[in-house]
Each structure stands twice: as C-alpha cells, then as structure tokens.
Amino acid sequence: MAEVSLQGEQRVFMTGNEVVAWAAVAAKVDIMYGYPITPQNEIMHYWTRLAPKYGKRFLQTEDEISAGFTMLGGVMTGRKSFTATAGPGNVLMQESCVMAEMMRLPAVYVIQQRGGPSTATVIYAQQETQLTCFGGNGEGHRIVYSTSTHQELFDYTLKAFNAAWTYRFPSFVLGDGYQAKMREPLTIYEAAARGVKLVPTTPLVGEANGKFKHLRNTYNTEDELYEVVMANQRDWDAMAPQIVEWKDMECQDADVVFVCHGVVARAAIGAVEELRSQGKKVGLFRPVTVRPFPEKQLVDAVKNAKKLVVAESAYGQLLKMVEVATRGTKVEIVPMLRPGIGITTEELVEQYNNL
C-alpha cells in the first residue's frame, strides 16, 4: 500500500478498493463492518491497515447478513459506519438495506459488482444495478451513485456519507470489479481542503435530554404501514431533485445518443470523440445517480435525437430505467446488452456504424 496521507491534497496511484478505504478515512468514518467477498476484499484489507493509524475500528462478522445488521447498529449509536460487498453478498445484505429504508438509518454500502447470477464470476458486471436500487421488499428509497473513475470513487464515497446523514436514507456507491482492481491516478484530499463540509452524526437511539426514540420496522395494521411508507415517499420526492446527478456530452445536436453508466460510460466518451472527429452527430448521456434516476434530464438531453443506444454490462437493467424515463417520446431505443463482460470504445463505434 502506498505511503500517503490526507494532509491537504495529494496525487496518488491506487486500486479502486484502496481509494474507497482512503475516502472512508477522509469522511472520518468510525468503523467498518465487513465480510470477505471478491472483488471488494481489499477495501477491508486496506481499511484494517489504515484504521489503527487514524484511531478507527473494524469488525469482521460471520457473514454478510451480520455485516449489514451490525453496521446498522453502529449507525444507530451515532457512529459513522459502512460496509462493502458484491454479488451474493449484496443479495444477503438486502434485508438490512430495507430495514435501513424503513427506519431511515443513514447506512452506507459500497458495492463492487461482479458477474451473476449466483456465484458466477468474481470479475466484473453491471448486473447488480436493479438489486442495489430496488432490492428487498421496500420501495427503493435509496441513494445510489454509479461511479466511473477512481476519482469518482473517492468523491462519491464522501458524498454518500454526507447524503445518508443529511437525508436519512441508505446510500450506496455502485462500483464494479474493474474499478476495484485496476490502478489509476487520482487526487485524494482532506474534506476541508476542498471546502467539503462533513455532515455531523448523532445517536439515533437516544437524545441528550434523556428521552429515547422508539425506532420501528414492524407495524400492526395496513393503514399504519401505509402512513409511514407514504411519509417516507414524500421525503424522498422532496429530496430527489436536490441530489439527482447526471453528465451529458454533445447531446444538443446529436442524432444518436449513447446512454451508459459506470465504467461503460468511459468507453462511450472515447466513442463519441472518435465519431465526432468523423463528423458524426453523436452524444452521450450518463446517469450518475441511478437512483434517483435523472428522468427529466434524460428526456431533455435527447429531445433532438432519433436513436438511443443503451449500452450496459447487464441484460436490460439500465434499459428498463431508460424505457420508463422516455415513455411518451418517439425516440427509438437500440439495446446493446452484454451481461457480465466489458464494453469497449471499438465495440460502441461498431454498434453505431451498424445502426
């Protein structure tokens, strides 16, 4: 592990998993709860090396179910806590995720996606997008940032903690196995050095005046449950426009727009640049928050386009979101679905040329 520090800013060269660990230090996380699963293992490994140097803690639990729930326990005591997982571990953590939704717990999960279904591969995919956004038996009251670069892994890990503790909805950093394992340069920094104000934590199980809250995730009647869920929905609806994020590139005059998220968007940037150099009117729209999804922004960005090429390393998980967002429009959607494998700039250019 590189000998670096968080004093001011520093240019570094790291794996994505190492980036997450340093970002958690920058966010002044108190404790990580975790259980090993590839490709996120090194987040735990790097954290355990950093934790003693910064007065932080780590607990390895007996499985991912326990990791999720012990993390919620840490959050309820006012500790800034997080966990990280992938694939089957993400499945096992869904019960804690929906408990966090119902009880409005500011939990943070880092997901480094791997191929599925089931054990499948330990390498890469975007097949956990729907699971991360809507897993469990809730309504998907979650904040999900889909990162594309190591710099974003750092920036959005910080942002996930701030969003969770500001809005009291569980927040997710949706990375993948490629980001987890590859190395690339980025700038790590103290939050104060960039003017990022860290949202303070507070115990959720008690008050300073000695009065205790009654946190619940079980209700006696349908009407009682309905009132709670609808109150959460109203808070979600009020929050969503404030936190939704997206990036677009050359969309205003584009006849064809690529719609991608995560690392696939990196390949799409190269494809747009190459095709634009040939005089082709091509653009890119990338949702950064896949939950809440930037529906209005997508429709506005592609209002002049004739076709959308939805490219993802899954079989239609992003596609479903795009179809919902563009319902009522006349734009044609062309799927480019590659579950569990990467998508290159050359393949995107070829897809365009075959339209």
N, C-alpha and C positions, 0 to 999 in steps of 0.2 A: 504494500500500500504506500502511495506517495506520501512523503513527509511534507504536509501542507498545513496551513492554519486558516482560520476565518477572521484574521485581523484585517479589516478594510476589505480590499478585493484582491484576488489572486487568480492568475491564469493557470489552469491545470489541464492534465490529460488523463482521463479516468474512464473506467467502465460505467455504464449506467447504474448498476447496483451500488457502486461506490458513491456515485453522485447522490443517490437517494439518502444514503447514510449521512453524508455531509449536510444535505439540505435539512434533515431532521435535527442535526446539531444547530444549524443556523436558525431553525424555527424554535429552538430552546425546548425541544421535546424532553419530557422527564423519563419516559420508559417505553421500550418496545416489547411487545409480547409476540412470540412467533413460534412457528414450527417449520422444519425444513421441507422445501419442495423446489425442484428446479423449474424455471430458471431464476428464482428470486433468492436463492440461498445466500448469496454473498451480501445481500442487504443486511441479513442477520450477522454474518461474519464480520463485516466492516463495522457495524454498529457495536458489536461486543469489543472491538479493539478501541473504538473511539470513546465508548461510554465511560470507562474509568478515568480518562484524561479530562472529561468535562463534567464529572460528578453525576452521570446518568446511570440508568439501570436497564437490565434486560432479564426477561423471564422466558425460558423455553418451556412450553406446555406439552402435554402428552399428545395433542393432535390439533388440527385446525379449528375444530369446534371450540375447544377450550381457549385457543389463542384469541378467537373473536370475542368470546364472552368475558375473559379476564381483561381484555383491552377495554371493554365497556365498563367493567368495574373500576378500572383505573380512571377512566373519564369521569365517572360519577363522583369520585373523590376529589375532582378538580385537577388531576394530573393530566398534562398534555401527553397523550398516548397514541400509539399507532401499531399497526400490524402490516404484514406483507405476505402475499401468497400468489398462487397461479393455478390454473386448470382445476383439477379435482379439489384442491384446497379452497378455491374460490367457491365451488359448489357447497362445500361443508360450512363455509362461513356465512352462507346466506341467512341462516336463522338469526345470527347476531346482527346482520345487516338490517333485517326487517324489524328486529327489536329496537335498533337504533332509530329507525324511521318512526316507529310508534311512540317511543319515549323521548324523541327529539334529543338524542345524545350526539354530541359533536365528535363522532368517531372518524378516524382517517384510515383508509385502506389503500395500500399500494399494490396494484395488480400487474404482474409481468406475464402477459398472456403466452400460453403455449398451445400446441395443437390438440384438438379433440375430435370426436367425443372420447370420454373416459380418459384413461392414461395416455393413449395416443403417442404424441411425441413430446419431448422436453425442449423443443427448439423455438418455434415461433408460430403465431397465428394472430388473427383478429376475431377469433371465434368466441370470445368472452364479452363482446360488446353488449349484446342484449342481456346476458346474465348479470353483468355489472350494473347496467341501467335499470333493469326491471326484475331481477331475481327475487325469489321468495314469494310470499303471498301478500305483498303490500301493493302500493300504487306507484312505486318508483319515485318516492320523494327523496332523491339522492342528487348530489352534485358530482358530475363525472367529467374530469378533464382528460382529453386524449392527447398525449404528448407526441412530438415528432422528433425532437432533438434532445441531446443531453442538457443543453442549456434550459430547455423547457422542463425537463425532469426536475431540475433544481428549482426553477422559478415557480412551477405549479405545485410542487410539494409544499413550498412555503405558503402559496396561495390556498391550498387545500386546508391547511390548519386554520388559517385566518377565516376562510369561508365557513368551516364547520363550527367554529366558536362564535362567529358573528350571527349566523342564521339558525344554528342548532339543527342542521340536517347532516346526516353522514356524508362524507366527501371522499372521493376516490381519485387516485392518479392512475390512469389506464395506460400503462406502457406495454412492452412486449419483450419476448426473448431476445430479439435482435438488439434492442436498446439496452437490455440488461447486461449483455455480454460484450458488446463491442466497445472500443475506446474511441473517444474523440475529444477535441479541446472544448473548453468552456470556461466561464468565469464564475467562481464561487465567491460569496461575499457575506459579510455581516448584514443583517437586515437594515440596521441603522445606516450603513454606508450607502445604501440605495434609497434611503428615505422610506423603507417599508416598515410600517408600524405593526408590531406583533400584537394580535388581539389577546388580552389577558384572559386567563382561565379563572373559573370559580367553582367551588364544590356544588354539585347538583343535589346532594342528599341532605343538606342542612344549610341553615342561614346563620349569620353572625349573631343574631339576636336569640338564638336557641330554638327557633321554630323550624320544624323539619317538614320537608316536602314529601308528598306521597306519590312516588313515581310508579306508574302502572302501565302494563301492556296487556291486561286482561279486563274485559268488560262484561257486564251481566246481561245486557239486552242489546238487541239490534239497534234501537234508537240511540242508546248511549254511545255505541261504537260509531254510528253514523255521524254524530255530532263531533266526535273527536277527529275522525278522518277528514271531515269537511273543514274543520278549523285548520288542520294541517294543510289541506289543499289550498285554502285561502292564503295562508302564509307563503306556500310555495308559489302560487300565482303572482303574488306581490313581489317576491324575491327574484323570480326567473328573469325578468327584463333587466335587472340590475347586474346579473352575473353572467348572462349568456355571452359567449365569445366565439368569434369566427375570423377567418382570414380569407381574402379573395385576391385574385391575381388576374389582371387583363380580362375581366368579365364584361365590361361595359359594351364592347362591340363584338363579343365572341359569338360565333355561330355554334360552336361546340364547347361545352364546359365539362372538365373533369371534376367529379365530386369524390373526394377521398378524405380519410382521416388518419392520424398517426403517421407511421413511417412511410406508408404508401404515398402520402402527400409529398414526401421528399422526392420520390421518383417522378411524381406529376409535375413538380416545379421544373425539373430537367426537361420533361416532355414539352411543356408549354414554351420554354425558352427555345428549344430546338425547332419546334413547329412555327413559332413566331418568326424565327430567323428565315424561314422559308416563305413568309408572307401569309401563313395560315392564321385565321382568326379563332384562336383557341384560348380558353381561360381555365382557371382553377378556383373551386370553392372548397374550403376546408372547415368543417365544424371543429372548433377546439373544445367547446363543451358539447359532448354528445348527449348529455342530459343536464340542464335543459337543452334541447336541440334548437339551433337558430333557424326556425322555420321561416319567419318573415324575411329574415336577411337573405336566406337562400332564394326565395321567390323573387326578391328584388334584384339580386345579383344576376339571375339567369333570365330575366324578363325578355331579353332580346335574343336568347339562344334558341336554336332549333332542336338541339340534342344535348342530353346529359349523359356522359359516360360515368357510371358509378363503378369505381374500381375498389375492391376490398379483398383482403385475405380471409374471407369467410363466404358462405353461400347465402348472401342476401340480408345480413343483419343490418348493415348500413342502408342497404337498398330499401328495406321496409320503412325506415325513418324518412328517406328522401321521397318515397311514394306518398306517404302521409302529408309531408310538407307541401308537395307540389300538386296535390289533388285539386282539380278545378282549373289547372293550367293546361295548355296544349303542347307543352314541350315533350318530346319523345325521350324516354329513358332507355339507355342501352346498358345492360348489366355486363360487368367484367368481373366474374366471381372466381376466386382462386383460393378455396379453403385450405388453410394450413401451409401455404407457400408464399414466398415473397413475390412482389411485382416490381419489375424494373422499368426504367425510362424507355428502353428499347421496346419493351412489350406494349407500353402505353402508346408509343408512336405508331407501332404496327396496328394496334387496335383502331387508332384514328384513321389510318390510311385504308383500313378495310371497311369503314363505315359506308 
